[in-house]
Amino acid sequence: MSVHACTCSALTSAFLLREINHKTEEAAGAWASRHPLLIQMPFLKFGMGCLSYLTSVILMTYENLRHRPGAQWISVVIGLMSTSTVVATAIALALDKPETPTPLGSPLSISNEASAPANAIAGPSEGNGMEMIDTQM
């Protein structure tokens, strides 16, 4: 079931990508607003596949370690803890709504500067004590 759900997720994503790529930006946004569930379907299928995979791993481990009850329960607890972090992350992301939603199709702010990664972490080099020093003579 896990492989089936993740494969369906990938196929659905491919079909949606093809459909949206054949439209203008305005038409793609209008189409997406008319099909919100269809747009969410690949992620929902992927989530179902991941949860079924994690659940099957826990159950198979429980069955395979039936003659070692200590290891069996330690593995089940660790598996449940790991699965709960995935579920908690998904819930936290679902509940975290942006204050001002970004309209579908709006351009992202992307910098072409070579120093963009450093600036994103430390801020621009002016006045932050992280000036670049030319070491070549």
C-alpha positions as a printed Julia matrix, in Angstrom:
137×3 Matrix{Float64}:
   0.0     0.0     0.0
   2.88    2.38    0.79
   4.5     2.0    -2.61
   1.11    2.27   -4.31
   0.26    5.55   -2.53
   3.67    7.12   -3.18
   3.59    6.03   -6.83
   0.11    7.53   -7.21
   1.44   10.71   -5.61
   4.25   10.92   -8.16
   1.92   10.22  -11.09
  -0.63   12.77   -9.9
   2.15   15.34   -9.51
   3.35   14.65  -13.05
  -0.14   15.05  -14.53
  -0.74   18.27  -12.6
   2.64   19.66  -13.61
   1.92   18.9   -17.25
  -1.5    20.53  -17.05
  -0.24   23.69  -15.34
   2.83   24.03  -17.59
   0.59   24.15  -20.65
  -1.26   27.2   -19.35
  -0.36   30.86  -19.04
   0.45   32.09  -15.55
  -2.96   33.72  -15.2
  -4.82   30.69  -16.55
  -2.84   28.35  -14.27
  -3.75   30.42  -11.22
  -7.43   30.44  -12.19
  -7.36   26.7   -12.88
  -5.69   25.97   -9.53
  -8.23   28.08   -7.65
 -11.02   25.99   -9.22
  -9.32   22.69   -8.24
  -7.95   23.1    -4.67
  -8.43   19.43   -3.69
  -6.77   18.22   -6.87
  -3.77   20.48   -6.15
  -3.47   18.97   -2.64
  -3.91   15.36   -3.8
  -0.21   14.5    -4.44
   0.79   15.59   -0.95
  -2.16   13.79    0.65
  -1.29   10.57   -1.2
   2.37   10.97   -0.24
   1.41   11.45    3.41
  -0.77    8.36    3.31
   2.06    6.35    1.77
   4.58    7.54    4.36
   2.29    6.8     7.31
   1.42    3.35    5.98
   5.13    2.64    5.46
   6.05    3.73    8.99
   3.16    1.73   10.44
   4.14   -1.4     8.5
   7.75   -1.1     9.7
   6.57   -0.92   13.33
   4.25   -3.92   12.91
   6.84   -6.03   11.05
   9.48   -5.23   13.66
   7.06   -6.21   16.42
   6.35   -9.52   14.67
  10.01  -10.29   13.82
  11.17   -9.67   17.4
   8.41  -11.76   19.03
  11.0   -14.04   20.7
  12.86  -11.06   22.2
  10.22   -9.09   24.13
  12.65   -6.46   25.45
  13.93   -5.56   21.99
  10.4    -5.86   20.64
   8.97   -3.18   22.93
  12.0    -0.9    22.7
  11.67   -0.99   18.89
   7.94   -0.33   19.05
   8.42    2.66   21.36
  11.18    4.12   19.16
   9.05    3.54   16.05
   6.03    5.22   17.62
   8.15    8.17   18.76
   9.57    8.57   15.25
   6.14    8.35   13.67
   4.74   10.85   16.15
   7.38   13.42   15.16
   6.28   13.06   11.53
   2.62   13.46   12.49
   3.37   16.39   14.83
   5.37   18.14   12.09
   2.53   17.67    9.6
  -0.01   19.04   12.11
   2.2    22.01   13.0
   2.66   22.88    9.32
  -1.07   22.5     8.63
  -1.98   24.8    11.52
   0.66   27.43   10.72
  -1.17   29.82    8.45
   0.76   32.8     7.05
  -0.46   36.23    8.13
  -0.72   37.36    4.53
  -1.08   34.49    2.09
   1.09   34.59   -1.01
  -1.09   34.6    -4.12
  -0.66   31.59   -6.37
   1.8    32.38   -9.11
   3.37   35.42   -7.41
   7.1    35.78   -8.01
   9.52   34.84   -5.3
  12.3    37.16   -4.24
  15.5    35.49   -5.38
  18.9    37.11   -5.22
  21.56   36.49   -7.85
  24.33   37.85   -5.66
  27.18   35.5    -4.81
  26.99   36.7    -1.2
  23.27   35.91   -0.81
  23.78   32.77    1.35
  26.16   34.58    3.7
  23.89   37.62    3.86
  20.91   35.43    4.64
  22.73   33.99    7.64
  24.77   36.93    8.93
  23.19   39.9     7.21
  25.05   42.28    4.91
  28.73   42.68    5.69
  28.57   46.4     6.45
  28.93   46.96   10.16
  28.43   43.41   11.38
  32.1    42.61   12.04
  32.19   39.97    9.29
  33.98   41.89    6.55
  35.61   39.91    3.8
  39.41   40.11    3.82
  41.35   39.77    0.59
  44.16   37.33    1.32
  45.63   37.26   -2.17
  48.75   39.36   -2.7
